[in-house]
Amino acid sequence: MKRVMAATAGLLLLTACGGSGIRPSTAAQPDRVVGTSTPAPSPTPTPTPGYTGPHFASPQDSMRYLAAAWNQHDVAAMKPVTTPEGRAALISMYSEATNLRLDYCVARAGQGDYDCHFVHDYPASMHKTGVGHAEFLAGPARNPGWYMTLFVTCG
């Protein structure tokens, strides 16, 4: 049973830009939009002794850090706030996105994580105007506090 659950979780993580990523919860309790400066509603786990990486009190702080690291092409800085699969999907965005910025995060009702929405510019080589959009899930973690658990979509 554990192997089936692990395999299912792995398949979910591999659906990144294919359009078949997860969707926000449809639970009866409505989702709550959280501004980029509003702290997380739940207590932040305390860092484990010996951990020396960044720690974030809110998913918004973590996602702003992730966007800054991505914009600087700093894979080492992305590691503490991404899964390996999510990081690979982010790196694949470089050909179609520049200047990634957090727009907002929505608490997913009953899930304990956040659906975070980003905007980005397009590289000049694409000859596109306007802004693109990306969506990632941010989940709680003892360290670094919050991190990107799933790359949902880009475009």
MIDOSE-1310 file (N, C-alpha, C; in nm, 2 decimals, decimal comma, always signed):
residues 155
mkrv	+0,08/-0,12/+0,00/+0,00/+0,00/+0,00/+0,09/+0,13/+0,00; +0,20/+0,12/+0,08/+0,28/+0,24/+0,09/+0,35/+0,27/-0,05; +0,39/+0,16/-0,12/+0,45/+0,18/-0,25/+0,35/+0,23/-0,35; +0,22/+0,19/-0,34/+0,12/+0,25/-0,43/+0,10/+0,40/-0,41
maat	+0,10/+0,44/-0,28/+0,08/+0,58/-0,24/+0,20/+0,66/-0,29; +0,32/+0,60/-0,27/+0,44/+0,67/-0,31/+0,45/+0,69/-0,46; +0,41/+0,59/-0,54/+0,41/+0,59/-0,68/+0,31/+0,70/-0,73; +0,19/+0,70/-0,67/+0,09/+0,80/-0,70/+0,14/+0,94/-0,67
agll	+0,20/+0,96/-0,56/+0,26/+1,09/-0,53/+0,36/+1,13/-0,63; +0,45/+1,04/-0,68/+0,55/+1,07/-0,78/+0,49/+1,11/-0,91; +0,38/+1,04/-0,95/+0,31/+1,07/-1,07/+0,25/+1,21/-1,07; +0,20/+1,25/-0,95/+0,14/+1,38/-0,94/+0,25/+1,49/-0,96
llta	+0,37/+1,47/-0,90/+0,47/+1,57/-0,91/+0,53/+1,58/-1,06; +0,51/+1,48/-1,14/+0,56/+1,48/-1,27/+0,47/+1,55/-1,37; +0,35/+1,59/-1,33/+0,26/+1,65/-1,43/+0,27/+1,80/-1,45; +0,38/+1,86/-1,40/+0,41/+2,00/-1,40/+0,34/+2,08/-1,51
cggs	+0,40/+2,11/-1,62/+0,34/+2,20/-1,72/+0,25/+2,12/-1,82; +0,22/+2,00/-1,80/+0,14/+1,92/-1,89/-0,01/+1,96/-1,88; -0,05/+2,05/-1,79/-0,19/+2,09/-1,78/-0,27/+1,99/-1,70; -0,21/+1,89/-1,65/-0,29/+1,79/-1,57/-0,25/+1,79/-1,43
girp	-0,20/+1,91/-1,38/-0,16/+1,92/-1,24/-0,28/+1,93/-1,15; -0,26/+1,94/-1,02/-0,37/+1,94/-0,93/-0,45/+2,07/-0,94; -0,56/+2,06/-0,89/-0,65/+2,18/-0,89/-0,68/+2,22/-0,74; -0,71/+2,34/-0,71/-0,75/+2,38/-0,58/-0,87/+2,30/-0,52
staa	-0,87/+2,28/-0,39/-0,97/+2,20/-0,33/-1,11/+2,26/-0,36; -1,21/+2,17/-0,37/-1,35/+2,20/-0,39/-1,43/+2,18/-0,26; -1,36/+2,18/-0,15/-1,43/+2,15/-0,02/-1,54/+2,26/+0,00; -1,63/+2,23/+0,09/-1,74/+2,32/+0,11/-1,69/+2,46/+0,17
qpdr	-1,59/+2,45/+0,25/-1,53/+2,57/+0,31/-1,46/+2,65/+0,20; -1,49/+2,78/+0,18/-1,43/+2,85/+0,07/-1,28/+2,88/+0,10; -1,21/+2,89/-0,01/-1,07/+2,92/+0,01/-1,06/+3,07/+0,05; -0,95/+3,10/+0,11/-0,93/+3,24/+0,16/-0,81/+3,30/+0,09
vvgt	-0,82/+3,42/+0,03/-0,71/+3,48/-0,03/-0,63/+3,55/+0,07; -0,50/+3,53/+0,07/-0,41/+3,59/+0,16/-0,32/+3,68/+0,09; -0,31/+3,81/+0,13/-0,23/+3,91/+0,07/-0,08/+3,87/+0,09; +0,00/+3,93/+0,01/+0,15/+3,89/+0,01/+0,22/+3,94/+0,14
stpa	+0,15/+4,03/+0,22/+0,22/+4,07/+0,35/+0,15/+4,01/+0,47; +0,04/+3,93/+0,45/-0,03/+3,87/+0,57/+0,04/+3,75/+0,61; +0,07/+3,74/+0,75/+0,14/+3,62/+0,79/+0,05/+3,50/+0,79; +0,11/+3,38/+0,79/+0,03/+3,25/+0,78/-0,05/+3,24/+0,90
pspt	-0,17/+3,18/+0,89/-0,27/+3,17/+1,00/-0,23/+3,06/+1,10; -0,15/+2,96/+1,06/-0,11/+2,86/+1,15/+0,03/+2,88/+1,21; +0,06/+2,83/+1,33/+0,19/+2,85/+1,38/+0,30/+2,79/+1,30; +0,41/+2,86/+1,29/+0,53/+2,82/+1,21/+0,61/+2,72/+1,29
ptpt	+0,64/+2,60/+1,23/+0,73/+2,51/+1,30/+0,86/+2,57/+1,34; +0,92/+2,53/+1,45/+1,05/+2,59/+1,49/+1,16/+2,51/+1,41; +1,27/+2,58/+1,38/+1,38/+2,52/+1,31/+1,44/+2,41/+1,39; +1,49/+2,31/+1,32/+1,56/+2,20/+1,39/+1,70/+2,25/+1,42
pgyt	+1,76/+2,22/+1,54/+1,89/+2,25/+1,57/+1,99/+2,20/+1,46; +2,09/+2,27/+1,42/+2,18/+2,23/+1,32/+2,15/+2,27/+1,18; +2,02/+2,31/+1,15/+1,98/+2,36/+1,02/+2,03/+2,50/+1,01; +2,10/+2,53/+0,90/+2,15/+2,66/+0,88/+2,10/+2,74/+0,76
gphf	+2,00/+2,68/+0,69/+1,94/+2,74/+0,58/+1,84/+2,85/+0,61; +1,77/+2,90/+0,51/+1,67/+3,01/+0,54/+1,55/+2,95/+0,61; +1,48/+3,03/+0,68/+1,35/+2,99/+0,74/+1,25/+3,10/+0,72; +1,13/+3,06/+0,68/+1,02/+3,15/+0,64/+0,90/+3,13/+0,73
aspq	+0,84/+3,24/+0,78/+0,73/+3,24/+0,87/+0,60/+3,23/+0,79; +0,60/+3,25/+0,66/+0,48/+3,24/+0,58/+0,51/+3,19/+0,44; +0,41/+3,13/+0,38/+0,43/+3,08/+0,24/+0,46/+3,19/+0,14; +0,41/+3,31/+0,17/+0,44/+3,43/+0,08/+0,59/+3,46/+0,09
dsmr	+0,65/+3,46/+0,21/+0,79/+3,49/+0,22/+0,87/+3,39/+0,15; +0,84/+3,26/+0,16/+0,91/+3,15/+0,09/+0,90/+3,17/-0,06; +0,78/+3,20/-0,11/+0,76/+3,21/-0,25/+0,83/+3,33/-0,31; +0,83/+3,44/-0,23/+0,91/+3,56/-0,28/+1,06/+3,53/-0,29
ylaa	+1,11/+3,45/-0,19/+1,25/+3,41/-0,19/+1,27/+3,32/-0,31; +1,18/+3,23/-0,34/+1,19/+3,14/-0,45/+1,20/+3,22/-0,58; +1,11/+3,31/-0,60/+1,11/+3,39/-0,72/+1,24/+3,47/-0,74; +1,29/+3,53/-0,63/+1,42/+3,60/-0,64/+1,53/+3,50/-0,68
awnq	+1,54/+3,39/-0,62/+1,64/+3,29/-0,65/+1,63/+3,24/-0,80; +1,50/+3,22/-0,84/+1,48/+3,18/-0,98/+1,53/+3,29/-1,08; +1,49/+3,41/-1,05/+1,53/+3,53/-1,13/+1,68/+3,54/-1,14; +1,75/+3,50/-1,04/+1,90/+3,51/-1,04/+1,96/+3,38/-1,09
hdva	+1,88/+3,29/-1,14/+1,93/+3,16/-1,18/+2,02/+3,09/-1,08; +1,98/+3,10/-0,95/+2,05/+3,05/-0,84/+1,99/+2,92/-0,79; +2,03/+2,81/-0,85/+1,98/+2,68/-0,82/+2,01/+2,64/-0,68; +2,12/+2,67/-0,63/+2,16/+2,64/-0,49/+2,06/+2,71/-0,39
amkp	+2,02/+2,83/-0,42/+1,93/+2,90/-0,33/+1,79/+2,85/-0,35; +1,75/+2,79/-0,46/+1,62/+2,73/-0,48/+1,60/+2,60/-0,41; +1,71/+2,53/-0,38/+1,71/+2,39/-0,33/+1,63/+2,39/-0,19; +1,66/+2,48/-0,10/+1,59/+2,47/+0,03/+1,43/+2,49/+0,02
vttp	+1,39/+2,55/-0,09/+1,24/+2,58/-0,09/+1,17/+2,51/-0,21; +1,23/+2,40/-0,26/+1,17/+2,33/-0,37/+1,19/+2,18/-0,35; +1,10/+2,10/-0,41/+1,13/+1,96/-0,43/+1,22/+1,94/-0,55; +1,29/+1,83/-0,57/+1,37/+1,81/-0,69/+1,29/+1,82/-0,82
egra	+1,17/+1,76/-0,81/+1,08/+1,76/-0,93/+1,03/+1,90/-0,96; +0,99/+1,98/-0,86/+0,95/+2,11/-0,88/+1,06/+2,20/-0,93; +1,18/+2,18/-0,87/+1,30/+2,26/-0,92/+1,33/+2,23/-1,07; +1,32/+2,11/-1,11/+1,34/+2,08/-1,25/+1,23/+2,14/-1,34
alis	+1,11/+2,15/-1,29/+1,00/+2,21/-1,37/+1,03/+2,36/-1,38; +1,07/+2,42/-1,27/+1,11/+2,56/-1,26/+1,22/+2,60/-1,36; +1,32/+2,52/-1,36/+1,43/+2,54/-1,45/+1,39/+2,53/-1,60; +1,29/+2,44/-1,63/+1,24/+2,44/-1,76/+1,16/+2,56/-1,81
myse	+1,12/+2,64/-1,71/+1,05/+2,77/-1,74/+1,14/+2,88/-1,80; +1,27/+2,86/-1,78/+1,36/+2,97/-1,82/+1,35/+3,01/-1,97; +1,31/+2,91/-2,06/+1,30/+2,94/-2,20/+1,17/+3,02/-2,23; +1,08/+3,03/-2,14/+0,95/+3,10/-2,17/+0,91/+3,21/-2,07
atnl	+1,00/+3,23/-1,97/+0,96/+3,33/-1,86/+1,08/+3,40/-1,81; +1,06/+3,53/-1,78/+1,16/+3,61/-1,71/+1,09/+3,69/-1,60; +1,16/+3,74/-1,50/+1,11/+3,83/-1,40/+0,99/+3,77/-1,33; +1,01/+3,65/-1,27/+0,90/+3,59/-1,19/+0,87/+3,67/-1,07
rldy	+0,74/+3,69/-1,04/+0,69/+3,77/-0,92/+0,57/+3,70/-0,86; +0,57/+3,70/-0,73/+0,46/+3,64/-0,65/+0,34/+3,74/-0,67; +0,22/+3,69/-0,70/+0,10/+3,78/-0,71/+0,03/+3,76/-0,58; -0,02/+3,64/-0,55/-0,09/+3,61/-0,42/-0,09/+3,46/-0,39
cvar	-0,13/+3,43/-0,27/-0,14/+3,29/-0,23/-0,28/+3,27/-0,17; -0,34/+3,16/-0,19/-0,48/+3,13/-0,14/-0,46/+3,00/-0,06; -0,51/+3,01/+0,07/-0,51/+2,89/+0,16/-0,61/+2,79/+0,10; -0,57/+2,67/+0,08/-0,65/+2,56/+0,03/-0,73/+2,51/+0,15
agqg	-0,86/+2,52/+0,14/-0,95/+2,48/+0,25/-0,93/+2,33/+0,29; -0,90/+2,31/+0,42/-0,88/+2,18/+0,47/-0,75/+2,11/+0,43; -0,66/+2,17/+0,35/-0,55/+2,10/+0,30/-0,42/+2,14/+0,38; -0,41/+2,25/+0,44/-0,30/+2,29/+0,52/-0,19/+2,35/+0,43
dydc	-0,21/+2,37/+0,30/-0,11/+2,43/+0,21/-0,18/+2,55/+0,14; -0,10/+2,61/+0,05/-0,14/+2,73/-0,02/-0,12/+2,71/-0,17; -0,21/+2,77/-0,25/-0,20/+2,77/-0,39/-0,15/+2,91/-0,42; -0,02/+2,92/-0,47/+0,04/+3,05/-0,49/+0,05/+3,08/-0,64
hfvh	+0,01/+3,20/-0,67/+0,00/+3,25/-0,81/+0,11/+3,35/-0,84; +0,17/+3,34/-0,95/+0,28/+3,42/-0,99/+0,25/+3,48/-1,13; +0,32/+3,59/-1,16/+0,32/+3,65/-1,29/+0,46/+3,66/-1,34; +0,48/+3,66/-1,47/+0,61/+3,67/-1,52/+0,61/+3,74/-1,66
dypa	+0,72/+3,79/-1,70/+0,74/+3,85/-1,83/+0,78/+3,74/-1,93; +0,78/+3,77/-2,06/+0,83/+3,68/-2,16/+0,96/+3,72/-2,21; +1,05/+3,63/-2,25/+1,18/+3,67/-2,30/+1,15/+3,75/-2,44; +1,24/+3,84/-2,47/+1,23/+3,92/-2,60/+1,22/+3,82/-2,72
smhk	+1,29/+3,71/-2,71/+1,30/+3,62/-2,82/+1,16/+3,55/-2,85; +1,07/+3,56/-2,76/+0,94/+3,50/-2,78/+0,84/+3,60/-2,86; +0,88/+3,73/-2,86/+0,80/+3,83/-2,93/+0,65/+3,83/-2,88; +0,64/+3,81/-2,75/+0,50/+3,81/-2,68/+0,49/+3,94/-2,60
tgvg	+0,37/+3,99/-2,59/+0,35/+4,10/-2,50/+0,26/+4,06/-2,38; +0,25/+4,14/-2,28/+0,17/+4,11/-2,16/+0,25/+4,02/-2,06; +0,18/+3,96/-1,97/+0,24/+3,88/-1,87/+0,19/+3,74/-1,88; +0,27/+3,65/-1,83/+0,24/+3,51/-1,82/+0,20/+3,47/-1,68
haef	+0,16/+3,35/-1,65/+0,12/+3,31/-1,52/+0,17/+3,18/-1,49; +0,20/+3,16/-1,36/+0,25/+3,03/-1,31/+0,18/+3,00/-1,17; +0,17/+2,88/-1,14/+0,10/+2,84/-1,01/+0,18/+2,73/-0,95; +0,21/+2,75/-0,82/+0,28/+2,64/-0,74/+0,20/+2,62/-0,61
lagp	+0,22/+2,50/-0,55/+0,16/+2,48/-0,42/+0,28/+2,50/-0,32; +0,25/+2,57/-0,21/+0,34/+2,59/-0,10/+0,29/+2,52/+0,02; +0,38/+2,43/+0,08/+0,34/+2,35/+0,19/+0,42/+2,38/+0,31; +0,37/+2,35/+0,43/+0,45/+2,37/+0,55/+0,56/+2,27/+0,57
arnp	+0,67/+2,31/+0,63/+0,78/+2,22/+0,66/+0,86/+2,27/+0,78; +0,91/+2,18/+0,86/+0,99/+2,23/+0,97/+1,10/+2,32/+0,93; +1,17/+2,28/+0,83/+1,27/+2,37/+0,77/+1,25/+2,35/+0,62; +1,23/+2,46/+0,55/+1,26/+2,60/+0,59/+1,13/+2,68/+0,63
gwym	+1,03/+2,61/+0,68/+0,91/+2,68/+0,73/+0,80/+2,66/+0,63; +0,83/+2,70/+0,50/+0,73/+2,68/+0,39/+0,82/+2,65/+0,27; +0,77/+2,57/+0,17/+0,85/+2,54/+0,05/+0,75/+2,50/-0,06; +0,80/+2,51/-0,18/+0,72/+2,47/-0,30/+0,71/+2,32/-0,30
tlfv	+0,59/+2,27/-0,29/+0,57/+2,12/-0,29/+0,53/+2,07/-0,43; +0,47/+2,15/-0,51/+0,43/+2,11/-0,64/+0,42/+2,22/-0,74; +0,48/+2,20/-0,86/+0,47/+2,30/-0,97/+0,33/+2,26/-1,04; +0,23/+2,35/-1,03/+0,10/+2,31/-1,09/+0,09/+2,35/-1,24
tcg	+0,13/+2,47/-1,27/+0,11/+2,51/-1,42/+0,20/+2,63/-1,45; +0,22/+2,65/-1,58/+0,29/+2,77/-1,63/+0,23/+2,80/-1,76; +0,25/+2,93/-1,80/+0,20/+2,96/-1,93/+0,18/+3,11/-1,95
